[in-house]
Amino acid sequence: MRSNANKNIIYSIILLLLVAIVYLYRQNQQKPVEEIEEKVTGKVTLNGNTMGTTYNITYLDPSERDFQVSIDSLLVVFNQSLSTYVPDSELSKFNQGDTLFFGLPYFLPVLQSSKAVYETTGGAFDPTVGPLVNLWGFGPTGPQLKDSVNIDEMLDLIGFNKITFDSASVIKTKPGMYLDFSAIAKGYGVDVVAEFLKGKGIENLLVEIGGELVARGMNEKGELWKVGINRPEELGRADDLYSIVALDNKAMATSGNYRNYYESGGIKISHTINPATGRPVNHNLLSATVMAGDCMTADAYATAMMVMGTDKAIELQKIQNLFEIFLIYSDSTGQLKSYASEGIKPFLSFPQD
């Protein structure tokens, strides 16, 4: 009898252990589903207007905090520093005078980054090209195209090396010089917003302003954030994609001439002005996408490459090897072709694939 009793006790213990193992197994099987559900319910999407364009922000936050008011306020202050469209911004005051003492924290970093890219690209990126941008009709005052003699005379005011600055102020060496940060400010604004969200504990985010963007962490599916590159066609739809890039904690910016232009005398006038000649570029590069560690850098190099053209852009990336590029250009027959640097290829896909 005692032997049977002992056996019953052993069987009971074994049964309890089996029940416990099954319970733990089911709990572990359910855990990933719960985590995914938490990510989905923690997804926050914000959008609005800034810098004459739109912004779209997506981030994952279990508490679903809404930072829209804070972000809008941050961007207002940002524009108060760097916008040529705000009459009393720091940049506008500098363009109207000769010296500016910094009052906000954004002017100095954009000067430092501009100088670095200016020197690296041999002047292809140059924020002092502002007067020529305005002259050709792409500034805040609208078209005011003059004759070529005036353009040649204005070249004396072009050259970022004619701007001097330190930690406290920036000075023009030639009266009449004009700074325009439109080719770098959106990218910088993306960095500023992404850094703000990081300070709030947000680890997974996608911030986009006017097509320039930063991705951090993963999306709600636990995958890398994916963004599209448009086909460089004048009448193409906004959702007509040429390629898709997965961003692994990277920033990306794209510059192109295929939409921002006007016609004069049957000639297309591109918004990309060559600082060396004072005239719009005329080459076969249609779109330049740069992937870098920060969006301010990506934005500036994307613009520089549209000035340089396909071959020089490829050469620069190979020499620097600090960023990756994806270029779309037209060949001698007018067909679209593309070039991808080695570092971007693993993250690149095409809609037809």
N, C-alpha and C positions, 0 to 999 in steps of 0.2 A: 504493500500500500504506500509505504513511504517513498519507494522508487517511483511509483506513478505520480505521486504528488510533486516530486522533484522535476519530473519530466514536464508536468503541466506548467510549473513555474518557468522553466527554461523556454517552453514554447511561447508563453505569454511575453517574456522579455524579448524574444526574437520578433514576435508580432509587433510589439511596440516600436522596436528599432526600425522595422520595415516601414511602418506608418510614418515615422519621423523622417526617414530617408526620402520617401515619396513626397512628403510635404515640402521638405527643403528643395528637392529637385524642381517641383512645380513653382516654388517661389523664385528660384533662380531663372527658370524659363520665362517667367512673367516680368522679371526686372527690366530687361531691355525695352519691352513694350511700354512699361510705365515711364521709362526715361524718355522715349520718343514722344509719348503723349505730353510729357512735361515741356519738351522743347517746342512742340507745336503750339500749345496753349501759351507759351512764353514769347511767341513771335510778335514783334511790334513793327508796324510800318508807318513811316511819316513821310509827308511830301509837302512842298511849298515852293516859294519863289525867292530867288536871290541872284545878285550879279547879272540881272537882265536875262536870266534863264531859270531853270527849275532844279530842285533837288529832290532826291529820293533816298530814303534811309531805311534800312531794315536791320533789326538786331534781335537777339534772343535774350530774354530776361524773365526768369521764373516769376518775378513780381509784376511783370508787365508794366513797368514804370514808363510814363509818357514824358519825354524830355523835349517836346516840340517847342514850348514857350522858351525854354532855356537856350535851345539851339537857334531859334529865330533871333533872340536877343544877342547871342554871340555873333551871329552873322551880320547884324546891324552894326555892331562895334567894328567888326572886321572890315566892312565896307567903308566905315567912317575913317579908316586908315588908308585903304588901298584903291578905292574906286575913283575913276576919272569922271563918273556920272554923278557923284555927290559933290556939289560945288564947294563945300567947306571941309572936305576930307583932307587928311594930311597930305595925300598925294596931290590933290588939286591946289592946296596952298603952296606946296613946293613948286609945282609947275607955274604958278603965278609969280613966284618970287625967285630967290637964288639960294636960300638956306632954310633948312627945317631942323628943329630940335625935336627929337622923338618924344611923343606923349603916350603912344600906345605901343604894345609889344610886337607888332606885326611888320613894321616897315624895315627894321634892321635885318631880320632873317631873310626877307625876300631880296634885299640888296645883296646879302652875302651869297645866297644861292645863285642869283643872277650873274654875279661876277664870276663865280666858278664855271658856270655853263658858258658864259661869254668867252672866257679864256680857252676852255676846252674845245669849243666849236670854231675858234678863229673868227669870232664876231658874227657867226650865223644867227645866234640868239643875242638880241640886243634890245633891251627895253627903251633905249633912247630913240628907237625908230618911230616913236609916237607921232612926231610932226608929219612924217611921211604917211603913216597910217591914216591920219586925219586928212592929209592932202588928197589922198586917193579915195577918200569917201567912206572910210570904215571906222571913224571915230565918233565921239558924242555929238559933234557939230554937223555931221552928215556930209554928203559929197561937196567938194570944193576944188575939183581938179584944176590945176594950173598948167602952164606950159612947161616944157622940159628945162628951160633955163632956170626957172624957179626951183625945180627939183634939184638941179645940179648945185645951185647956191645953198640949198638947205642941207646938203650932205656935210657941210662944215659943222652942223649941230648934232651930227650923229656920231656915236662912239661911247660906249659905256665906260671906257677908260678916262673919259673927260668928267666923270662923276667921282667925287671923293667922299668918303664917309668913315666915321668911327663909331664907337658904341653910343655916342650921344647925339650925333647930327649927320646930315648929308648936305653937300655943297656942290653947286654947279661951277665948273671952271669957265664956262661960256654962257653969258646971258642968252635967254631964249631957248635953252634946251628944255626938253619935255620928256618925262618918263611915262611909259604906258606898260602896266603889268598885266594886261589882259591875257597874255600868253603864258602866265605862270600863276596868277592869283586864284583861279578856280581850283587848280591842283593844290595850292597851299591851303585854301579854304577847306578842302576835303580832309587834309591832314589835321587841321585844327579841330574840326568836328569829330573826327575819329579819335583824336587824343582826349577830347572832352568826354566821350563815351567810355573810353578806357579808364578815365579817372573815376567814373561812376561804377566801375566793376564789370562793365560789359566786355566780354571776351570774344563773342561771335557777332560780327557786324559786317554790313556792306553799306558804304557811304558813297553816293554819287551826286556830283554837281555838274550840270551841263555836259555830261558824258565822261568826265574825269572821275576816277573812283579809287577807293581803298577797300580791300577785303581782309578781314581778320577771322581766324578760327574757321568754323564750319556753319553751314546752313541748318535749317530745321530737320533735314533728312540725314544729318551727320556726314554730309559731303562737302567738298570744296565749293565755294561760291563760283558760279559760272556766269560769264558776261559775253555779250555778242559784239562783233565788229561788223558794222554795216557795209553793204556793197557800195563802193564809191561811184554812185550814179546820180546824176542831177535830179531825176524824177523818181528815184527809187523810194519804196516805202520804208518807214522807220523800222519795221520789223523784218525787212529783207536782209538777212544776215549772210555775210561772206564766210565768216568763221566764228568759232567760239573758244574762249580762253578760260581755263580753270585757274583761279588765283589762290596760291598757297601763301597766305600772309604777305601779299604784294599789293602794289599800287599800279594803276594802268591809266594811260592817257592816249587819246587819239587826236591827230590833227589832219585836216584835209582841205582841199580847195574846191571840191566838186559841188558844194552848195553855197558857200559864202562868197559870192561874186556878183558882179553886175556887168552889163554890156554897154559899151560906148563905141559908136561908129562901127558896129558889127564885130567888135573885139571884146572878148571876155577879160574882165579885169579881176584878178585874184586878190583875196584879202591878205595873202602872204607876201610881204614886201621884203625884198633883199636889201639889207642895210648897206651893202657895199655899192649897189648901183642906184638905190633909191626907187626902184621900179618893181612891179609885181613879178614874181617868179614865172618862168615859162619852161617847164620840163615835164617828164612823163610820170613823176611820182604823184599818185592820187591820194594816198592815205598812209600815214605813218603812225604806228602804235608802238608805244614804249612801255615796258613792264619794269618797274624799279622798286626799291625799298620804300620810297615815299612818293607821294603824288606830285609835290612841287617839282621834284627832279624830273619825273616822267613827263609832266606837262611842258616844261621848258625844252627838253630834248626832242619831244615830238614836234614842236614848232621849229626848232633848229633844223631838223631833218627835212621838213617841207621846204626850207630855204635851200638846203644843200643838194637835194635831189637823191635819186636812188643809189648810185654808185658811191658817192661820198658818204652817205648815211651808213651804208654797209661797212665801208672802210673804218669810219669812226667807231662803230660798235665793236669791231674786231680789235681795234687798238685799245680802247678803254676797257671793254669787258666788265663794265660795272652795271650794265642794264641789258635787257633783251629787247629785240625789235621784231615787228611783223609789218612788212611793207607791201602795199598793193600798188602796182604800176601798170602802165599800158606798154605793150611791146610795139615794134615797128609797124605791125598790122592793125594796131588799135585794140588788140585782145588783152583782157585782164590777166595779169600774172602776179605771183606773190613770192615773197622771200621771207623766210623765218630763220632767226638766229638759233644756234644749237640749244641754248638754254630754255627757249620758249616752246620748242617742238614737243616735249612730253606733255605739255599742258594745252596743246592746240588740237582742235577737232573741227570738222566741217559739217554743215547741215546735211549734205548729201551722203556722208559716210554711213 
